Amino acid sequence: MTEELNPSTPEEEEQQIKPRKNGLYPGVSDELADNMASGWADTELRDLEPIGQAAHTADRRAALSARFPGERLVIPSGNLKTRSNDTEYSFRASTEYAYLTGDQSEDGVLVLEPTADGHRATIYLLPRSNRENGEFWLSGQGELWVGRRHSLTEAESLLGIPAKDVRELAAALGEATGPVRAVRGHDAGIEATLTDKVTAERDEELRVYLSEARAVKDAFEIAELQKACDSTARGFEDVVKVLDKAEATSERYIEGTFFLRARVEGNDVGYGSICAAGPHATTLHWVRNDGQVRSGDLLLLDAGVETNELYTADITRTLPINGRYSELQRKIYDAVYDAQEAGIAAVRPGAKFRDFHDASQHVLAERLVEWGLLEGPVERVLELGLQRRWTLHGTGHMLGMDVHDCAAARTEAYVDGTLEPGMCLTVEPGLYFQADDLTVPEEYRGIGVRIEDDILVTEDGNRNLSESLPRQADEVEAWMASLKS
C-alpha cells in the first residue's frame, strides 16, 4: 500500500523545493503544480439514467416529509472510520441515508427543508476533486488516491435529488431557523453544527420512524432480498465443495470461501460469518472462525450476502462435515427442523409477531420433555421458560438493509405487533448443548443445531426466499453428496 504524499515533510523542506505561489501546498514546486493542473481529459458522464430505486426512494422521502411537516430533517451518510494509524475501514453508508437516497458516498448528507407544501430535498456531497488547486493528487482523499467520485451534476441525474457541495452545509445549517431533527451517531461534525437546534428526544422520534418505515418492503426491496438469498445459497454450495480443504486448515477456509462469493456477487457479507464447527456451534455468535473442522462433527454456517444495494440475507444451515448425520445428530436436527416448520407455518398476515416464536418453542419443549431432559408437562416448561437453557434465543427478527432490521422500532410496533404483507423476517430455532453441560447425557454435549430461513409475509401466507437451500436431513445429505461428486 502506497503512502500519501505529504508536501510539508522535513525531507522536502531540506531539498528546498520552492513553495506554490498561492501558498496552498508548500513544498510543491510551481512547475510540478502547473503540470499536474493541466492536460486532463473531460470525463464528465452525460445522459445518465436514474438508479433502479430512484422512484422508491422518492416515495420514501415523501412519506418522511408527511410525517414531520414544517421541520428541517438532516440524515447523514457517515464518515470514514480509522482502522489503524492512517488506514480506514471499508465504508458502509448509514442505513437511513441509503434507504432515503440510494447513495452510498461517505460524508454525504440528505437535508429535507420545509416548504409551504412539504419539503425540498437536497443531497450534499463531495464534488469531483479540484484539479486546479492540486486537491485531486495532494489530498489523501483526492481522486488520484481513492478513485473518481460522481460530479454533483451526475449525482443529481442518478439519484433524482438536487445536489450541492457538502462543504457548504455547515454554514447553511448554522444559519437555519425553525425546528430541526437529525439522525445521530454517523457524523460528529454535522451533530456539532446542530447542537443548539436539536434535542435527543426529537431526534429519537426521527430514528424510530425511519426504523418502522422499513418494516414493510416495497417491490425493489423484495427483489434485492431475493437476490441476496440466491447469492447466499451459492455461497453455501461453495463451502460444501471445499469442506475437505477446510478440514486441512480451519473454519477460516469456510469463512474465506463464503466471503469470495459475497464480494463477487454483492457488496460484502451482511454481518460477520459464523462458521462454527463442532462444539463452537453452541456459541451463538462464533465469529473467531479459527477452530478445527473435523469429520464426524457438525458445521453450523450462519452467513449472508449483502447486495450492492445493501440488502442482506441471513441463512443458517447445520451440515454434517462428512456428509452424513449420526443418529443422535439427526435426532436433534429433526427436532429443530420440526420446530422451524411450525414457526414458518405461523407466519401469515394478521398473525402476531410472537406467534412463530411460540410455535417453534412449543415443539422444542415437547422434544426436551420427550428425551427426558425436562420434566413435563410441556405447558409447565413453557410457562417457566425451562427450555431456554438449550434454546437460548428468540426465533427470529426483521430483515432488510440491516441484518437485525428495524431495531429502533417501538415494542408495540415490532415484537408486540402484527405481521403485514411485505414484511420479511427470519425463522431460526436452535438447540445448543454446551460442552460443559452436566445436565445432559455426555453424547449430547458439544452439539449445536440451528436452521434459519428468510421468510416474506405475503397476502395469503408466506414465501421462503431461501427455499433453494435444502433443509430436511435426507435432502441435505443428498445435496451435499451431489456437490462433492
TORROLUM-907710 format. One record per residue (C-alpha): x, y, z. Coordinates in steps of 0.2 Angstrom, whole numbers, padded with zeros to 4 digits, always signed. Last residue first. Example, Ala and Ser with C-alpha at 12.3 -4.5 7.8 and 13.67 -1.06 7.14 Angstrom:
2
+0068-0005+0036+0062-0022+0039
//
This chain:
485
-0097-0180-0033-0095-0167-0019-0109-0156-0024-0121-0171-0027-0117-0178-0010-0120-0162-0001-0137-0161-0009-0142-0179-0005-0136-0176+0014-0146-0160+0015-0162-0168+0007-0161-0183+0019-0160-0170+0034-0174-0158+0028-0167-0141+0025-0162-0140+0007-0156-0122+0000-0167-0116-0014-0180-0111-0001-0171-0096+0004-0185-0083+0000-0197-0094+0009-0214-0086+0004-0228-0083+0017-0247-0083+0019-0261-0076+0008-0256-0058+0005-0237-0062+0008-0225-0062+0023-0208-0065+0016-0197-0078+0026-0179-0079+0027-0173-0096+0033-0163-0102+0048-0159-0119+0054-0149-0120+0070-0140-0135+0078-0127-0136+0092-0119-0152+0098-0105-0150+0111-0113-0161+0124-0126-0173+0118-0116-0189+0120-0112-0184+0138-0130-0185+0143-0137-0168+0148-0137-0159+0165-0118-0159+0165-0117-0145+0152-0098-0142+0149-0098-0145+0130-0114-0134+0129-0130-0142+0121-0137-0130+0109-0154-0132+0101-0160-0119+0088-0175-0110+0080-0172-0098+0066-0187-0090+0057-0180-0074+0049-0191-0060+0044-0198-0050+0029-0213-0039+0030-0221-0036+0013-0238-0042+0019-0242-0037+0037-0237-0046+0053-0245-0039+0069-0235-0030+0083-0229-0035+0100-0212-0038+0094-0212-0024+0082-0224-0009+0083-0229-0011+0101-0210-0013+0105-0206+0003+0096-0194+0002+0081-0176+0005+0084-0171-0012+0078-0180-0011+0061-0168-0023+0053-0157-0035+0063-0147-0040+0047-0148-0022+0042-0154-0017+0025-0168-0029+0027-0173-0042+0040-0185-0042+0055-0181-0055+0068-0182-0073+0073-0184-0087+0085-0178-0078+0100-0163-0085+0109-0156-0098+0121-0165-0114+0115-0155-0125+0127-0157-0117+0144-0172-0109+0136-0182-0124+0138-0186-0120+0156-0196-0105+0152-0207-0106+0167-0223-0106+0157-0215-0116+0143-0210-0130+0154-0226-0130+0163-0236-0131+0147-0225-0145+0141-0230-0156+0156-0216-0160+0160-0199-0164+0167-0185-0158+0156-0170-0168+0149-0181-0184+0147-0180-0185+0129-0199-0182+0127-0198-0167+0138-0184-0160+0128-0194-0164+0112-0210-0156+0118-0200-0140+0123-0193-0139+0106-0210-0140+0098-0218-0127+0109-0203-0116+0106-0206-0116+0087-0225-0111+0089-0221-0098+0102-0208-0090+0091-0219-0090+0076-0233-0082+0086-0223-0068+0093-0225-0057+0078-0244-0058+0080-0253-0066+0065-0263-0054+0054-0254-0058+0038-0245-0075+0039-0230-0083+0048-0237-0097+0059-0232-0111+0046-0214-0104+0047-0213-0107+0065-0220-0125+0065-0208-0130+0051-0194-0122+0061-0199-0133+0076-0199-0148+0065-0182-0144+0058-0175-0141+0076-0182-0158+0082-0175-0166+0066-0158-0159+0069-0158-0166+0087-0162-0183+0081-0151-0182+0066-0136-0178+0077-0140-0193+0088-0141-0205+0074-0125-0198+0065-0128-0186+0051-0120-0190+0035-0110-0178+0023-0093-0179+0032-0095-0162+0039-0113-0165+0044-0121-0148+0040-0131-0136+0051-0138-0122+0039-0141-0104+0043-0147-0090+0032-0147-0071+0034-0149-0062+0018-0144-0044+0016-0149-0028+0007-0136-0015+0004-0139-0010-0014-0123-0020-0019-0131-0035-0011-0126-0041+0006-0123-0060+0006-0127-0069+0022-0120-0081+0034-0124-0094+0048-0114-0110+0045-0116-0123+0059-0104-0137+0054-0107-0153+0063-0094-0166+0068-0090-0183+0061-0076-0176+0050-0067-0162+0059-0065-0144+0056-0053-0136+0068-0056-0119+0076-0051-0101+0070-0068-0094+0065-0067-0080+0078-0085-0076+0073-0095-0088+0085-0111-0078+0088-0122-0091+0096-0109-0102+0104-0115-0120+0103-0109-0122+0086-0091-0120+0093-0093-0138+0099-0090-0145+0082-0088-0132+0068-0094-0114+0069-0093-0104+0053-0102-0088+0059-0100-0075+0046-0098-0057+0052-0113-0047+0045-0121-0043+0028-0106-0050+0019-0100-0038+0006-0105-0028-0009-0113-0042-0019-0109-0055-0032-0090-0056-0032-0088-0049-0014-0101-0061-0006-0095-0076-0016-0077-0073-0010-0083-0071+0008-0091-0088+0008-0074-0096+0003-0065-0085+0016-0076-0090+0030-0075-0108+0026-0056-0108+0025-0057-0098+0041-0065-0113+0050-0048-0122+0049-0035-0129+0038-0035-0147+0032-0053-0150+0037-0057-0134+0027-0049-0141+0012-0061-0156+0013-0075-0145+0016-0072-0136-0001-0087-0141-0011-0099-0138+0004-0092-0121+0006-0096-0116-0012-0113-0123-0011-0116-0111+0004-0110-0097-0006-0122-0101-0020-0137-0101-0007-0130-0084-0001-0131-0077-0019-0149-0083-0020-0154-0076-0003-0146-0059-0008-0155-0058-0024-0172-0062-0015-0168-0048-0003-0165-0037-0018-0181-0041-0026-0191-0038-0010-0183-0021-0008-0187-0016-0026-0205-0022-0023-0208-0012-0007-0203-0019+0010-0214-0017+0025-0204-0014+0041-0193-0001+0034-0204+0013+0040-0203+0007+0057-0184+0011+0058-0186+0028+0049-0199+0032+0062-0189+0027+0077-0174+0037+0071-0185+0053+0068-0193+0051+0086-0175+0048+0093-0170+0065+0085-0185+0074+0094-0180+0066+0111-0161+0069+0109-0165+0088+0106-0160+0098+0091-0155+0116+0087-0141+0121+0099-0130+0106+0095-0134+0107+0076-0116+0111+0070-0109+0098+0082-0121+0085+0075-0114+0088+0057-0096+0086+0063-0100+0071+0073-0107+0062+0058-0115+0044+0060-0122+0043+0078-0137+0054+0076-0151+0055+0063-0156+0074+0064-0172+0084+0068-0173+0103+0066-0187+0115+0071-0185+0133+0065-0170+0143+0059-0155+0138+0049-0140+0149+0049-0128+0136+0056-0136+0123+0045-0131+0133+0030-0113+0136+0036-0111+0118+0040-0118+0113+0023-0106+0122+0011-0093+0108+0012-0106+0096+0007-0106+0104-0011-0124+0103-0018-0135+0091-0026-0153+0092-0032-0161+0074-0030-0166+0062-0044-0152+0050-0038-0143+0047-0054-0146+0063-0063-0142+0073-0047-0127+0063-0044-0120+0067-0061-0122+0085-0059-0114+0085-0042-0099+0076-0050-0098+0057-0046-0082+0052-0037-0066+0045-0046-0054+0035-0036-0046+0034-0019-0028+0041-0022-0029+0051-0038-0047+0056-0033-0041+0065-0018-0045+0058-0001-0027+0060+0005-0026+0077-0003-0011+0081-0015-0017+0072-0031-0035+0078-0033-0033+0094-0022-0020+0101-0033-0028+0119-0034-0034+0117-0052-0038+0099-0052-0052+0101-0039-0058+0084-0034-0076+0080-0040-0089+0086-0028-0091+0080-0010-0110+0078-0007-0125+0087+0000-0141+0080-0006-0156+0092-0006-0174+0088-0003-0187+0102-0003-0201+0098+0009-0220+0099+0011-0232+0111+0003-0226+0128+0011-0208+0122+0012-0198+0113+0025-0180+0108+0021-0176+0090+0019-0157+0088+0020-0148+0072+0015-0130+0072+0020-0115+0064+0011-0098+0062+0020-0095+0044+0013-0105+0040-0003-0118+0026-0003-0132+0034-0012-0149+0026-0014-0157+0041-0006-0169+0038+0008-0164+0020+0012-0145+0024+0009-0147+0038+0022-0156+0028+0035-0145+0013+0033-0129+0023+0036-0116+0021+0022-0104+0007+0023-0085+0012+0021-0071+0000+0021-0062+0003+0037-0048+0016+0036-0029+0016+0036-0018+0030+0043-0015+0024+0060-0026+0009+0062-0044+0006+0057-0049+0024+0056-0068+0027+0052-0073+0035+0036-0088+0047+0038-0107+0045+0039-0121+0045+0027-0130+0060+0036-0149+0062+0038-0155+0080+0042-0173+0084+0043-0179+0103+0044-0197+0103+0051-0213+0110+0044-0221+0094+0042-0213+0078+0050-0223+0063+0045-0228+0070+0028-0210+0073+0023-0205+0055+0028-0218+0048+0017-0212+0059+0003-0194+0054+0006-0199+0036+0005-0209+0039-0011-0193+0047-0019-0183+0032-0013-0194+0021-0022-0194+0031-0039-0175+0031-0038-0173+0013-0035-0166+0007-0051-0153+0022-0052-0158+0036-0064-0151+0036-0081-0136+0045-0086-0136+0056-0102-0118+0063-0098-0103+0057-0088-0090+0071-0086-0073+0064-0090-0065+0079-0099-0047+0074-0102-0033+0080-0092-0018+0090-0098-0017+0103-0085-0016+0105-0066-0002+0092-0063+0010+0102-0074+0006+0118-0066+0009+0111-0048+0025+0102-0054+0032+0119-0061+0026+0129-0046+0036+0117-0035+0027+0108-0021+0034+0110-0004+0021+0122+0002+0003+0117-0004-0009+0131-0003+0004+0145-0003-0003+0153-0018+0014+0154-0026+0017+0136-0023+0033+0133-0012+0050+0131-0020+0058+0114-0016+0072+0117-0004+0078+0099-0003+0078+0101+0016+0060+0106+0016+0056+0091+0006+0064+0080+0019+0056+0090+0033+0039+0085+0026+0027+0098+0020+0021+0090+0004+0015+0075+0012+0012+0062-0002+0001+0048+0005+0009+0031+0007+0007+0017-0005+0000+0000+0000
//
